Amino acid sequence: MSAQRMLFFTIALLITLGITLTGWKIVHWTLYLPVVMLIFAGISGICPGLFLYKKIGFK
């Protein structure tokens, strides 16, 4: 496991912990999107956010 993938998992865990402490029914659904994207990035090694920003034109 690379350090980058471990970072994705750690950030997803911290966001999920924040959602859990706030309450699953209180938190807005958009907070689940970064968690799903980071878990996907950790498993596959492909970061959807990075891919999106490269498509927009950032380097």
VMD Tcl script that builds the backbone (N, CA, C; Angstrom):
set m [mol new atoms 177]
animate dup $m
set s [atomselect $m all]
$s set {name element resname resid chain x y z} {
  {N N MET 1 A 0.856 -1.174 0.000}
  {CA C MET 1 A 0.000 0.000 0.000}
  {C C MET 1 A 0.896 1.230 0.000}
  {N N SER 2 A 0.611 2.142 -0.912}
  {CA C SER 2 A 1.412 3.360 -1.008}
  {C C SER 2 A 0.947 4.387 0.022}
  {N N ALA 3 A 1.808 5.366 0.250}
  {CA C ALA 3 A 1.480 6.427 1.208}
  {C C ALA 3 A 0.306 7.260 0.708}
  {N N GLN 4 A 0.207 7.441 -0.609}
  {CA C GLN 4 A -0.891 8.234 -1.170}
  {C C GLN 4 A -2.229 7.539 -0.926}
  {N N ARG 5 A -2.293 6.245 -1.129}
  {CA C ARG 5 A -3.536 5.513 -0.882}
  {C C ARG 5 A -3.892 5.529 0.599}
  {N N MET 6 A -2.887 5.399 1.452}
  {CA C MET 6 A -3.141 5.448 2.893}
  {C C MET 6 A -3.666 6.813 3.295}
  {N N LEU 7 A -3.171 7.872 2.656}
  {CA C LEU 7 A -3.668 9.221 2.921}
  {C C LEU 7 A -5.141 9.336 2.531}
  {N N PHE 8 A -5.520 8.785 1.383}
  {CA C PHE 8 A -6.922 8.800 0.955}
  {C C PHE 8 A -7.807 8.105 1.993}
  {N N PHE 9 A -7.380 6.937 2.466}
  {CA C PHE 9 A -8.160 6.211 3.468}
  {C C PHE 9 A -8.254 6.983 4.783}
  {N N THR 10 A -7.160 7.621 5.195}
  {CA C THR 10 A -7.150 8.363 6.450}
  {C C THR 10 A -8.100 9.559 6.395}
  {N N ILE 11 A -8.073 10.306 5.288}
  {CA C ILE 11 A -8.975 11.453 5.143}
  {C C ILE 11 A -10.427 10.985 5.119}
  {N N ALA 12 A -10.710 9.895 4.392}
  {CA C ALA 12 A -12.070 9.352 4.353}
  {C C ALA 12 A -12.518 8.928 5.754}
  {N N LEU 13 A -11.620 8.337 6.530}
  {CA C LEU 13 A -11.955 7.924 7.882}
  {C C LEU 13 A -12.259 9.127 8.772}
  {N N LEU 14 A -11.475 10.185 8.656}
  {CA C LEU 14 A -11.706 11.373 9.475}
  {C C LEU 14 A -13.024 12.064 9.117}
  {N N ILE 15 A -13.348 12.144 7.843}
  {CA C ILE 15 A -14.622 12.740 7.438}
  {C C ILE 15 A -15.786 11.873 7.938}
  {N N THR 16 A -15.636 10.549 7.810}
  {CA C THR 16 A -16.680 9.640 8.284}
  {C C THR 16 A -16.847 9.743 9.793}
  {N N LEU 17 A -15.753 9.892 10.520}
  {CA C LEU 17 A -15.831 10.082 11.964}
  {C C LEU 17 A -16.587 11.362 12.302}
  {N N GLY 18 A -16.329 12.438 11.562}
  {CA C GLY 18 A -17.052 13.691 11.774}
  {C C GLY 18 A -18.537 13.556 11.483}
  {N N ILE 19 A -18.856 12.831 10.409}
  {CA C ILE 19 A -20.273 12.590 10.079}
  {C C ILE 19 A -20.938 11.780 11.182}
  {N N THR 20 A -20.234 10.764 11.691}
  {CA C THR 20 A -20.787 9.916 12.744}
  {C C THR 20 A -21.021 10.704 14.023}
  {N N LEU 21 A -20.065 11.544 14.397}
  {CA C LEU 21 A -20.205 12.317 15.629}
  {C C LEU 21 A -21.301 13.376 15.510}
  {N N THR 22 A -21.524 13.882 14.299}
  {CA C THR 22 A -22.586 14.864 14.092}
  {C C THR 22 A -23.953 14.187 14.074}
  {N N GLY 23 A -24.022 13.033 13.461}
  {CA C GLY 23 A -25.280 12.293 13.351}
  {C C GLY 23 A -25.586 12.012 11.890}
  {N N TRP 24 A -25.829 10.742 11.575}
  {CA C TRP 24 A -26.032 10.322 10.187}
  {C C TRP 24 A -27.255 10.980 9.557}
  {N N LYS 25 A -28.273 11.287 10.338}
  {CA C LYS 25 A -29.506 11.855 9.787}
  {C C LYS 25 A -29.474 13.372 9.726}
  {N N ILE 26 A -28.510 13.987 10.417}
  {CA C ILE 26 A -28.424 15.448 10.457}
  {C C ILE 26 A -27.545 15.987 9.321}
  {N N VAL 27 A -26.496 15.250 8.980}
  {CA C VAL 27 A -25.504 15.702 8.002}
  {C C VAL 27 A -26.108 15.731 6.606}
  {N N HIS 28 A -25.764 16.760 5.843}
  {CA C HIS 28 A -26.248 16.878 4.472}
  {C C HIS 28 A -25.600 15.804 3.604}
  {N N TRP 29 A -26.297 15.347 2.585}
  {CA C TRP 29 A -25.830 14.239 1.763}
  {C C TRP 29 A -24.562 14.559 0.976}
  {N N THR 30 A -24.261 15.831 0.745}
  {CA C THR 30 A -23.057 16.151 -0.036}
  {C C THR 30 A -21.767 15.806 0.713}
  {N N LEU 31 A -21.825 15.680 2.039}
  {CA C LEU 31 A -20.632 15.291 2.784}
  {C C LEU 31 A -20.252 13.834 2.546}
  {N N TYR 32 A -21.155 13.050 1.998}
  {CA C TYR 32 A -20.830 11.657 1.701}
  {C C TYR 32 A -20.034 11.531 0.399}
  {N N LEU 33 A -20.121 12.504 -0.503}
  {CA C LEU 33 A -19.428 12.434 -1.790}
  {C C LEU 33 A -17.904 12.361 -1.652}
  {N N PRO 34 A -17.263 13.235 -0.851}
  {CA C PRO 34 A -15.811 13.109 -0.735}
  {C C PRO 34 A -15.377 11.788 -0.110}
  {N N VAL 35 A -16.169 11.269 0.807}
  {CA C VAL 35 A -15.832 9.988 1.422}
  {C C VAL 35 A -15.833 8.882 0.376}
  {N N VAL 36 A -16.858 8.845 -0.447}
  {CA C VAL 36 A -16.951 7.825 -1.490}
  {C C VAL 36 A -15.812 7.984 -2.498}
  {N N MET 37 A -15.518 9.234 -2.897}
  {CA C MET 37 A -14.436 9.465 -3.852}
  {C C MET 37 A -13.084 9.059 -3.275}
  {N N LEU 38 A -12.839 9.344 -2.007}
  {CA C LEU 38 A -11.565 8.997 -1.393}
  {C C LEU 38 A -11.414 7.488 -1.191}
  {N N ILE 39 A -12.487 6.817 -0.836}
  {CA C ILE 39 A -12.420 5.361 -0.703}
  {C C ILE 39 A -12.158 4.732 -2.064}
  {N N PHE 40 A -12.816 5.240 -3.099}
  {CA C PHE 40 A -12.566 4.755 -4.455}
  {C C PHE 40 A -11.105 4.986 -4.843}
  {N N ALA 41 A -10.574 6.162 -4.515}
  {CA C ALA 41 A -9.182 6.476 -4.833}
  {C C ALA 41 A -8.227 5.562 -4.074}
  {N N GLY 42 A -8.538 5.274 -2.833}
  {CA C GLY 42 A -7.689 4.393 -2.056}
  {C C GLY 42 A -7.675 2.973 -2.569}
  {N N ILE 43 A -8.813 2.492 -3.025}
  {CA C ILE 43 A -8.902 1.116 -3.526}
  {C C ILE 43 A -8.290 0.992 -4.922}
  {N N SER 44 A -8.650 1.911 -5.810}
  {CA C SER 44 A -8.237 1.781 -7.212}
  {C C SER 44 A -6.930 2.484 -7.536}
  {N N GLY 45 A -6.564 3.494 -6.743}
  {CA C GLY 45 A -5.377 4.275 -7.065}
  {C C GLY 45 A -5.659 5.403 -8.041}
  {N N ILE 46 A -6.915 5.554 -8.439}
  {CA C ILE 46 A -7.332 6.615 -9.361}
  {C C ILE 46 A -8.122 7.641 -8.553}
  {N N CYS 47 A -7.640 8.877 -8.520}
  {CA C CYS 47 A -8.308 9.912 -7.748}
  {C C CYS 47 A -9.271 10.682 -8.654}
  {N N PRO 48 A -10.591 10.548 -8.429}
  {CA C PRO 48 A -11.560 11.245 -9.283}
  {C C PRO 48 A -11.410 12.766 -9.244}
  {N N GLY 49 A -11.095 13.311 -8.090}
  {CA C GLY 49 A -10.928 14.759 -7.977}
  {C C GLY 49 A -9.747 15.260 -8.789}
  {N N LEU 50 A -8.634 14.543 -8.719}
  {CA C LEU 50 A -7.449 14.903 -9.488}
  {C C LEU 50 A -7.729 14.787 -10.985}
  {N N PHE 51 A -8.432 13.746 -11.382}
  {CA C PHE 51 A -8.794 13.559 -12.783}
  {C C PHE 51 A -9.676 14.705 -13.270}
  {N N LEU 52 A -10.637 15.118 -12.445}
  {CA C LEU 52 A -11.536 16.211 -12.799}
  {C C LEU 52 A -10.770 17.520 -12.980}
  {N N TYR 53 A -9.867 17.829 -12.044}
  {CA C TYR 53 A -9.109 19.078 -12.140}
  {C C TYR 53 A -8.172 19.085 -13.347}
  {N N LYS 54 A -7.622 17.934 -13.693}
  {CA C LYS 54 A -6.773 17.856 -14.895}
  {C C LYS 54 A -7.614 18.084 -16.155}
  {N N LYS 55 A -8.841 17.558 -16.171}
  {CA C LYS 55 A -9.731 17.760 -17.320}
  {C C LYS 55 A -10.110 19.225 -17.470}
  {N N ILE 56 A -10.288 19.926 -16.352}
  {CA C ILE 56 A -10.651 21.338 -16.378}
  {C C ILE 56 A -9.496 22.174 -16.905}
  {N N GLY 57 A -8.259 21.734 -16.669}
  {CA C GLY 57 A -7.119 22.471 -17.204}
  {C C GLY 57 A -6.031 22.783 -16.200}
  {N N PHE 58 A -6.200 22.363 -14.946}
  {CA C PHE 58 A -5.151 22.573 -13.956}
  {C C PHE 58 A -4.047 21.553 -14.172}
  {N N LYS 59 A -2.811 21.910 -13.774}
  {CA C LYS 59 A -1.700 20.977 -13.968}
  {C C LYS 59 A -1.237 20.362 -12.710}
}
mol reanalyze $m
mol bondsrecalc $m
mol representation Tube
mol addrep $m
